[in-house]
């Protein structure tokens, strides 16, 4: 047998280091004494969580495997629950999370677009009309999310369930597939779509599920009652600037190789002629999409009341489960299609395990301890610098969360309570900045918000690029939130 080539040996060595470094970090933090005021089990759990995050960045094995190893270790060492049964129940709790199944259902729902050919037809229509210039197409993607955002209070349903199944059919039309050709145009489209969904989630109260919960916490803590209109007018300067910047900034920072193509729109028109009129299955898929959109808009909206069922009658996750059930009943998708959907099951496992681990970080008290520790030195600062730093803290701490709802419930009350103790902080602008940041912070990681695992799982944006772009755009979003939001909100609110 011949000796391995130097390249193969190098890859093997790199793979070994990718596996060793997370374990080394875990052991180093494990041996380090727990900080004052933090229980030993909380520190030990943080050591494990930090190692898991490093392993997700380096990915010595697939992300689903990393997450499974992480919750297994936490359960065996009983970091979160001292009992063996309670520890196992906690380790499996992420698999009952509604957002996890919403993401899984969105993956399956997208199979219907592919099998019927509807996704390809819509993609060809878009390319025929808008596909000659990539930058213009990026703006079309952002505007499509903007059009859906006010009425769909689930960014996963909107971005992953409606837009993604269509968008994923577009890159192959340009010869762009996950892997070596991803940067031709696919990576650009996927990142613009994901980043735009974060901006629109900030722009409207009804564009993100945790937004309403955040306002309830603000009302209980500060006695402020913020309306839909107040939210929109307050977020408008921030959101409109960012929505205008996202396609252009992506074009400059993460440029597509194909910037202009006159031939592709002509080819798309010819392909549409070959496809002929809509088929029965495509029409059935259109009806299912329309039903899902109606249920997402009406089912979770407290202001819309229907006969017999009233208002707020169906959860966004139940909508996608109903849609998947109807796909099976109509024969558009078979069970073998669901069982063989490797991407959906991979995302289900790794996102469920990350949700569990992030929940454990909160349960053991680490997040609350860190928020209080970081916020206390700000009590002696001037009101404006303190407000900016508290919002930045609230934004950045989302690296420890795989759920915007959990972040809202765990950290928002703490940061609000600290902020209102600082003399001179304008409470309404401060509260608005915090709630606006919820949608924007979803850009940070591949697990930060519902659509993130879907666009990450598409394979177009590489692991390293997703983390790098998350940091760059996270800083851009935070700069706009503070640089535009503070002067505008302090000048326009009493």
C-alpha positions in Angstrom: 0.0 0.0 0.0 1.4 3.4 -1.0 2.1 6.1 1.6 -0.5 8.8 2.0 0.1 12.0 0.1 1.3 15.1 2.0 -2.1 16.7 1.3 -4.0 13.7 2.8 -1.6 13.7 5.8 -2.2 17.4 6.3 -6.0 17.0 6.2 -5.7 14.2 8.8 -3.6 16.3 11.0 -6.0 19.3 10.7 -8.9 16.9 11.5 -7.1 15.7 14.6 -6.5 19.2 15.9 -10.1 20.2 15.2 -11.1 17.3 17.6 -8.4 18.0 20.2 -8.9 21.8 20.6 -12.5 21.6 21.9 -11.6 18.9 24.4 -8.6 20.9 25.5 -10.7 23.9 26.1 -13.3 21.9 28.1 -10.5 20.5 30.3 -8.8 23.8 30.8 -12.0 25.6 31.9 -13.1 22.5 33.9 -9.8 22.7 36.0 -10.1 26.5 36.4 -11.7 27.5 39.7 -15.3 28.7 39.4 -15.6 32.5 39.6 -17.0 34.0 42.8 -20.8 33.9 43.0 -21.2 31.1 40.5 -21.9 27.5 41.5 -19.4 24.9 40.5 -21.9 23.0 38.4 -22.8 26.2 36.4 -19.1 26.8 35.7 -18.5 23.2 34.6 -21.6 23.4 32.3 -20.2 26.6 30.8 -16.9 24.8 30.1 -18.8 22.1 28.2 -20.9 24.7 26.3 -17.8 26.6 25.3 -16.2 23.4 24.0 -19.4 22.5 22.0 -19.4 26.0 20.4 -15.7 25.7 19.5 -16.5 22.3 18.0 -19.4 23.7 16.0 -17.0 26.3 14.6 -14.2 23.9 13.8 -16.6 20.9 13.0 -14.3 17.9 13.4 -17.5 15.9 13.0 -21.0 17.0 11.7 -22.8 19.5 13.8 -25.5 17.0 14.8 -22.9 14.7 16.2 -21.3 17.6 18.2 -24.6 18.5 19.7 -25.5 14.9 20.6 -22.1 14.5 22.3 -22.6 17.7 24.2 -26.0 16.8 25.7 -24.9 13.3 26.4 -21.9 14.6 28.5 -24.1 17.1 30.3 -26.6 14.4 31.1 -24.0 11.9 32.3 -22.3 14.5 34.6 -25.7 15.8 35.8 -24.7 19.4 35.4 -28.3 20.7 35.1 -30.3 18.2 37.1 -28.8 16.2 40.0 -31.0 13.2 39.4 -30.3 10.6 36.6 -33.9 10.6 35.4 -34.2 14.4 35.5 -30.9 14.8 33.7 -32.0 12.5 30.8 -35.4 14.3 30.6 -33.6 17.6 30.3 -31.2 16.3 27.7 -34.1 15.3 25.5 -36.2 18.4 26.1 -35.0 20.2 23.0 -36.8 17.6 20.8 -40.1 18.9 22.1 -39.3 22.5 21.3 -41.9 24.1 18.9 -39.3 26.0 16.9 -37.3 22.8 16.3 -40.3 21.2 14.7 -41.2 24.3 12.8 -37.7 24.3 11.1 -38.0 20.5 10.4 -41.5 21.0 8.9 -40.2 23.9 6.8 -37.6 21.6 5.3 -40.2 19.0 4.5 -42.6 21.6 3.1 -39.9 22.7 0.7 -39.8 19.2 -0.7 -43.3 19.8 -2.1 -42.0 22.8 -4.1 -39.3 20.6 -5.6 -41.4 17.5 -6.3 -44.2 19.4 -8.0 -41.9 21.6 -10.0 -43.5 24.7 -8.5 -40.3 26.0 -7.0 -38.5 25.7 -10.3 -41.3 27.5 -12.1 -41.4 30.4 -9.6 -37.6 30.6 -9.7 -37.6 30.7 -13.5 -40.2 33.5 -13.5 -38.1 35.5 -11.0 -34.9 35.0 -13.1 -36.7 35.9 -16.3 -37.8 39.2 -14.9 -35.0 40.1 -12.5 -32.0 37.8 -13.2 -29.9 39.9 -15.4 -28.2 41.8 -12.5 -27.3 40.0 -9.3 -27.4 43.1 -7.1 -30.9 43.9 -8.3 -31.9 40.3 -7.6 -30.6 40.7 -4.1 -32.9 43.7 -3.5 -35.8 41.7 -4.9 -35.1 39.0 -2.3 -35.0 41.6 0.5 -38.2 43.2 -0.7 -40.0 39.9 -0.9 -39.3 39.2 2.8 -40.4 42.8 3.6 -43.7 42.2 1.9 -44.4 39.1 4.0 -43.1 40.3 7.3 -45.9 42.4 8.7 -48.4 39.6 8.4 -46.5 36.5 9.4 -45.4 36.5 13.1 -42.9 33.6 12.5 -39.7 34.5 10.8 -39.1 30.7 10.3 -42.4 30.3 8.6 -41.9 33.4 6.5 -38.2 33.0 5.5 -37.6 29.2 5.8 -41.1 28.1 4.9 -42.1 30.4 2.1 -39.0 32.1 0.6 -36.3 29.5 1.0 -38.0 26.7 -1.0 -38.2 29.1 -3.9 -34.8 30.6 -3.6 -33.0 27.3 -3.4 -34.1 26.6 -7.0 -32.5 29.7 -8.3 -28.7 29.1 -7.9 -28.7 25.9 -10.0 -30.1 27.9 -12.9 -26.8 29.7 -12.9 -24.7 26.5 -12.4 -24.2 27.3 -8.7 -24.5 24.4 -6.3 -23.3 23.8 -2.7 -19.5 23.3 -2.8 -17.0 24.7 -5.2 -19.6 26.6 -7.3 -21.5 28.1 -4.3 -19.9 31.5 -4.6 -21.1 31.9 -8.2 -24.4 33.3 -7.0 -26.0 30.8 -4.5 -24.0 32.0 -1.4 -24.9 35.6 -2.1 -28.7 34.9 -2.5 -28.8 32.7 0.6 -27.0 35.2 2.8 -29.0 38.2 1.6 -32.3 36.3 2.3 -31.2 35.3 5.8 -29.8 38.7 6.7 -32.9 40.5 5.3 -35.2 38.3 7.5 -33.3 39.5 10.6 -33.9 43.1 9.6 -37.6 42.7 8.8 -38.0 40.8 12.2 -36.8 44.0 13.8 -38.9 46.3 11.7 -42.4 45.1 12.6 -43.9 44.0 16.0 -45.7 41.2 14.1 -42.7 39.9 12.2 -41.2 37.8 15.0 -42.9 35.7 17.7 -40.8 36.9 20.7 -41.5 40.6 20.0 -44.9 40.5 21.7 -43.5 38.6 24.7 -40.7 41.3 24.9 -43.3 44.0 25.0 -45.2 42.2 27.8 -41.9 42.1 29.9 -41.3 45.8 29.1 -44.9 46.7 30.3 -44.5 44.7 33.5 -41.1 46.2 34.3 -41.5 49.8 33.2 -45.3 50.3 32.9 -44.8 51.4 29.3 -47.4 50.2 26.8 -45.8 50.3 23.3 -48.2 50.1 20.3 -47.6 48.5 16.9 -47.3 52.0 15.4 -44.8 53.2 18.0 -42.7 50.1 17.3 -42.8 50.6 13.5 -42.1 54.3 13.6 -39.3 53.8 16.1 -37.7 51.0 14.0 -38.3 52.5 10.6 -35.0 54.6 10.3 -32.9 51.7 11.6 -34.7 49.0 9.5 -34.9 50.9 6.3 -31.2 51.8 6.3 -30.2 48.2 7.0 -32.6 46.7 4.5 -31.1 49.0 1.9 -27.5 48.1 3.0 -27.8 44.3 3.3 -27.8 43.4 -0.5 -25.1 46.0 -1.3 -22.9 45.1 1.8 -23.2 41.4 0.9 -22.3 42.2 -2.7 -19.2 44.1 -1.6 -18.1 41.9 1.4 -19.1 38.5 0.0 -19.2 39.2 -3.7 -20.9 36.7 -6.2 -18.8 35.6 -9.1 -21.7 36.2 -11.5 -22.6 39.9 -11.4 -24.4 40.3 -14.7 -26.0 37.8 -17.1 -28.1 38.7 -20.1 -28.3 35.1 -21.4 -29.8 33.5 -18.2 -33.1 35.4 -18.3 -33.6 34.5 -22.0 -32.8 30.9 -21.2 -35.3 31.0 -18.2 -38.0 32.2 -20.6 -37.3 29.3 -22.9 -37.4 26.8 -20.0 -40.8 28.2 -18.9 -42.2 27.5 -22.3 -40.9 23.9 -22.1 -42.6 23.5 -18.7 -46.0 24.4 -20.2 -49.1 25.3 -18.2 -49.4 24.6 -14.4 -49.9 21.0 -13.5 -52.5 19.7 -11.1 -49.9 19.0 -8.5 -48.5 22.5 -8.8 -52.0 23.9 -8.4 -52.5 21.8 -5.3 -49.1 23.0 -3.9 -50.2 26.7 -4.6 -53.4 26.0 -2.6 -51.4 24.5 0.3 -49.0 27.5 0.3 -52.0 29.9 0.4 -53.5 27.9 3.2 -50.3 28.0 5.2 -49.9 31.8 4.6 -53.5 32.4 5.7 -53.0 30.3 8.9 -49.7 32.0 9.7 -51.2 35.4 9.3 -54.7 34.9 10.9 -54.0 32.0 13.2 -51.5 33.8 15.4 -52.9 37.3 15.2 -54.9 38.4 18.2 -56.6 41.2 16.2 -58.2 38.8 13.7 -61.2 36.8 14.9 -62.9 34.1 12.9 -66.3 32.5 13.5 -66.2 29.3 15.6 -62.4 29.4 16.3 -62.0 33.0 17.5 -58.6 34.7 17.5 -55.1 33.3 18.0 -56.4 29.8 17.2 -53.3 28.0 15.8 -49.6 28.0 16.6 -47.2 28.6 13.8 -45.6 25.2 14.3 -49.0 23.5 14.0 -49.5 25.3 10.7 -46.4 23.7 9.1 -47.4 20.3 10.6 -50.8 20.6 9.1 -49.2 21.5 5.8 -46.9 18.5 5.9 -49.9 16.3 6.7 -51.8 17.6 3.7 -48.7 17.0 1.5 -48.8 13.4 2.6 -52.6 13.1 2.1 -52.5 14.5 -1.3 -49.6 12.4 -2.4 -47.4 15.4 -3.3 -44.8 14.1 -0.8 -44.5 10.5 0.3 -43.2 9.2 3.6 -40.1 7.9 1.9 -39.3 11.5 0.9 -39.6 12.6 4.5 -37.6 9.7 5.9 -34.9 10.3 3.2 -34.6 14.0 3.8 -31.1 13.9 5.3 -30.9 17.7 5.7 -34.1 17.9 7.7 -33.1 15.2 10.2 -29.6 16.6 10.6 -31.0 20.1 11.4 -33.6 18.6 13.7 -30.9 16.9 15.8 -28.3 19.6 15.9 -30.7 22.5 16.6 -32.6 20.5 19.2 -29.4 19.7 21.1 -28.2 23.3 20.8 -31.6 24.5 22.2 -31.2 22.1 25.1 -27.6 23.2 25.9 -28.5 26.9 25.7 -31.5 26.2 28.0 -29.1 24.5 30.4 -26.9 27.5 30.5 -29.8 29.6 31.7 -31.1 26.9 34.1 -27.8 26.6 36.0 -27.8 30.4 36.4 -24.8 31.2 34.3 -26.6 33.7 32.0 -28.2 35.7 34.8 -24.8 35.8 36.7 -23.0 37.0 33.6 -25.6 39.7 32.8 -25.5 41.0 36.4 -21.7 40.9 36.5 -21.3 42.8 33.2 -24.1 45.3 34.0 -23.0 46.4 37.5 -20.0 48.5 36.5 -22.4 50.6 34.3 -24.4 51.9 37.2 -21.8 54.7 37.8 -21.7 55.7 34.1 -23.5 58.5 32.3 -26.9 57.6 31.0 -26.1 57.5 27.2 -22.9 55.4 27.4 -24.6 53.1 29.9 -27.6 52.7 27.7 -25.5 51.9 24.6 -23.3 49.4 26.5 -26.4 47.7 28.0 -28.0 47.2 24.6 -24.6 45.9 23.2 -24.4 43.5 26.2 -28.0 42.3 25.5 -27.1 41.9 21.8 -23.8 40.1 22.3 -25.0 37.7 25.0 -27.1 36.0 22.3 -24.1 33.9 21.4 -25.1 31.8 24.4 -28.7 31.2 23.1 -30.3 29.1 20.4 -33.7 30.7 20.9 -34.8 34.3 20.8 -37.7 33.5 23.0 -35.4 32.0 25.7 -33.1 35.0 25.4 -36.1 37.4 25.8 -37.4 35.6 28.9 -34.0 35.1 30.6 -32.1 38.3 29.9 -34.5 41.1 29.0 -35.9 41.5 32.6 -32.3 41.6 34.0 -31.0 44.2 31.6 -34.2 46.3 31.9 -34.0 46.2 35.7 -30.4 47.3 35.7 -31.0 50.1 33.1 -33.9 51.8 34.9 -31.8 52.1 38.0 -29.3 54.3 36.2 -30.3 57.9 36.7 -31.1 59.8 33.5 -31.6 56.8 31.2 -34.6 57.6 28.9 -36.7 54.5 29.6 -38.8 54.4 26.4 -35.9 54.7 24.0 -33.9 52.2 26.1 -36.8 49.7 26.0 -37.3 50.2 22.2 -33.6 49.6 21.5 -33.7 46.4 23.5 -36.8 45.0 21.7 -35.6 46.1 18.3 -32.3 44.2 18.9 -34.1 40.8 19.1 -34.6 40.4 15.4 -31.2 41.8 14.5 -29.2 39.5 16.9 -30.5 36.5 14.9 -27.7 37.2 12.4 -24.9 36.2 14.8 -24.7 32.4 14.6 -26.0 29.4 12.6 -28.3 28.6 15.6 -29.3 32.2 16.7 -32.8 32.2 15.1 -35.2 29.8 13.3 -34.2 30.5 9.7 -30.5 30.3 10.5 -30.2 26.5 10.5 -32.2 26.3 7.3 -30.0 28.7 5.3 -26.8 27.2 7.0 -28.1 23.8 6.1 -28.5 24.7 2.4 -24.7 24.3 2.1 -24.2 27.4 0.1 -22.5 29.5 2.8 -19.6 27.5 4.3 -19.2 27.0 8.0 -16.3 29.5 8.4 -18.1 32.1 6.2 -21.3 31.8 8.2 -19.5 32.6 11.5 -17.4 35.3 9.9 -20.3 37.0 8.2 -22.4 36.6 11.3 -19.8 38.6 13.2 -19.4 41.3 10.5 -23.1 41.8 10.0 -23.8 41.6 13.7 -21.4 44.5 14.3 -23.0 46.4 11.3 -26.5 45.8 12.7 -25.5 46.8 16.2 -23.8 50.0 14.9 -26.9 51.0 13.0 -29.1 50.2 16.1 -27.1 52.4 18.3 -25.8 55.0 15.8 -29.2 55.7 14.3 -31.5 54.5 17.1 -30.1 56.4 20.1 -30.2 60.0 18.5 -33.5 59.3 16.7 -35.4 57.8 19.6 -34.1 60.2 22.2 -35.1 63.1 20.0 -38.5 61.8 19.0 -39.8 60.2 22.2 -40.7 62.0 25.5 
